[in-house]
């Protein structure tokens, strides 16, 4: 499912126009991005949680040349599935 299909599905289920639904989805994306950028956590109980995790600097290898290289430290987003979603999928 891509973004436009998601908007269509959400609009149908919520009884809203696609334009308004797209605004809601955009606001959701911006709110989640803002919270995670500030080091916060987003938790939708039963569905999922997102939080920022730090990765340390580490050594890696270039698979083509087998040359050792340093992979710099970075932040990433950690996704954890909620029980209700997990149960629905299984």
RONU-83794 format. One record per residue (C-alpha): residue in three letters; residue number from 0; x, y, z. Coordinates in Angstrom, 2 decimals. Example, Ala and Ser with C-alpha at 12.3 -4.5 7.8 and 13.67 -1.06 7.14 Angstrom:
2
> kolmi | torza | px | py | pz
> ALA | 0 | 12.30 | -4.50 | 7.80 .
> SER | 1 | 13.67 | -1.06 | 7.14 .
***
This chain:
90
> kolmi | torza | px | py | pz
> UNK | 0 | 0.00 | 0.00 | 0.00 .
> UNK | 1 | 1.45 | 3.35 | -0.99 .
> UNK | 2 | 0.58 | 6.78 | 0.41 .
> UNK | 3 | -2.26 | 7.57 | -2.00 .
> UNK | 4 | -3.84 | 4.15 | -1.38 .
> UNK | 5 | -3.54 | 4.75 | 2.37 .
> UNK | 6 | -5.20 | 8.16 | 2.06 .
> UNK | 7 | -8.04 | 6.65 | 0.01 .
> UNK | 8 | -8.56 | 3.84 | 2.55 .
> UNK | 9 | -8.48 | 6.23 | 5.51 .
> UNK | 10 | -10.87 | 8.67 | 3.82 .
> UNK | 11 | -13.35 | 5.89 | 3.12 .
> UNK | 12 | -13.22 | 4.50 | 6.67 .
> UNK | 13 | -13.44 | 7.96 | 8.31 .
> UNK | 14 | -16.07 | 9.36 | 5.95 .
> UNK | 15 | -13.80 | 12.32 | 5.10 .
> UNK | 16 | -12.63 | 13.83 | 1.85 .
> UNK | 17 | -9.29 | 12.68 | 0.47 .
> UNK | 18 | -7.97 | 16.25 | 0.72 .
> UNK | 19 | -8.80 | 16.51 | 4.45 .
> UNK | 20 | -7.46 | 13.02 | 5.10 .
> UNK | 21 | -4.20 | 13.91 | 3.38 .
> UNK | 22 | -3.89 | 16.96 | 5.66 .
> UNK | 23 | -4.44 | 14.75 | 8.72 .
> UNK | 24 | -1.82 | 12.26 | 7.54 .
> UNK | 25 | 0.66 | 15.07 | 6.82 .
> UNK | 26 | 0.05 | 16.53 | 10.30 .
> UNK | 27 | 0.63 | 13.07 | 11.82 .
> UNK | 28 | 3.93 | 12.69 | 9.91 .
> UNK | 29 | 5.09 | 16.16 | 11.00 .
> UNK | 30 | 4.15 | 15.57 | 14.65 .
> UNK | 31 | 5.97 | 12.22 | 14.79 .
> UNK | 32 | 9.03 | 13.67 | 13.06 .
> UNK | 33 | 9.12 | 16.65 | 15.43 .
> UNK | 34 | 8.81 | 14.48 | 18.53 .
> UNK | 35 | 11.54 | 12.05 | 17.42 .
> UNK | 36 | 13.81 | 14.93 | 16.37 .
> UNK | 37 | 13.57 | 16.24 | 19.92 .
> UNK | 38 | 14.60 | 12.83 | 21.29 .
> UNK | 39 | 11.08 | 11.88 | 22.39 .
> UNK | 40 | 9.07 | 8.73 | 21.95 .
> UNK | 41 | 5.78 | 8.12 | 20.12 .
> UNK | 42 | 3.60 | 5.36 | 21.52 .
> UNK | 43 | 0.25 | 4.24 | 20.15 .
> UNK | 44 | -0.81 | 1.60 | 22.67 .
> UNK | 45 | -1.63 | -1.71 | 21.03 .
> UNK | 46 | -0.34 | -0.54 | 17.65 .
> UNK | 47 | 3.31 | 0.51 | 17.79 .
> UNK | 48 | 5.95 | 2.64 | 19.43 .
> UNK | 49 | 8.79 | 4.63 | 17.90 .
> UNK | 50 | 11.87 | 5.93 | 19.67 .
> UNK | 51 | 15.33 | 7.21 | 18.83 .
> UNK | 52 | 18.23 | 4.80 | 19.34 .
> UNK | 53 | 21.92 | 5.66 | 19.14 .
> UNK | 54 | 24.37 | 3.59 | 17.16 .
> UNK | 55 | 28.01 | 3.64 | 18.19 .
> UNK | 56 | 30.84 | 4.12 | 15.73 .
> UNK | 57 | 31.89 | 0.72 | 14.43 .
> UNK | 58 | 34.13 | -1.02 | 11.98 .
> UNK | 59 | 32.72 | -2.46 | 8.79 .
> UNK | 60 | 34.00 | -3.94 | 5.55 .
> UNK | 61 | 33.45 | -2.92 | 1.95 .
> UNK | 62 | 31.99 | -6.11 | 0.41 .
> UNK | 63 | 33.60 | -5.45 | -2.98 .
> UNK | 64 | 37.16 | -4.75 | -1.84 .
> UNK | 65 | 37.06 | -6.29 | 1.66 .
> UNK | 66 | 38.64 | -3.02 | 2.83 .
> UNK | 67 | 38.05 | -2.11 | 6.50 .
> UNK | 68 | 36.18 | 1.15 | 6.96 .
> UNK | 69 | 34.81 | 3.12 | 9.90 .
> UNK | 70 | 31.04 | 3.53 | 10.04 .
> UNK | 71 | 30.34 | 6.76 | 11.97 .
> UNK | 72 | 28.02 | 6.97 | 14.98 .
> UNK | 73 | 24.43 | 7.89 | 14.13 .
> UNK | 74 | 20.88 | 7.98 | 15.42 .
> UNK | 75 | 18.15 | 5.75 | 14.05 .
> UNK | 76 | 14.46 | 5.15 | 14.74 .
> UNK | 77 | 13.54 | 1.97 | 16.57 .
> UNK | 78 | 10.11 | 0.49 | 15.77 .
> UNK | 79 | 8.36 | -1.83 | 18.17 .
> UNK | 80 | 5.10 | -3.51 | 17.19 .
> UNK | 81 | 2.18 | -3.44 | 19.63 .
> UNK | 82 | 0.39 | -6.54 | 20.88 .
> UNK | 83 | -2.94 | -5.85 | 19.11 .
> UNK | 84 | -1.22 | -5.39 | 15.74 .
> UNK | 85 | 0.95 | -8.43 | 16.28 .
> UNK | 86 | -2.09 | -10.55 | 17.17 .
> UNK | 87 | -4.02 | -9.26 | 14.12 .
> UNK | 88 | -1.19 | -10.26 | 11.79 .
> UNK | 89 | -0.81 | -13.72 | 13.31 .
***
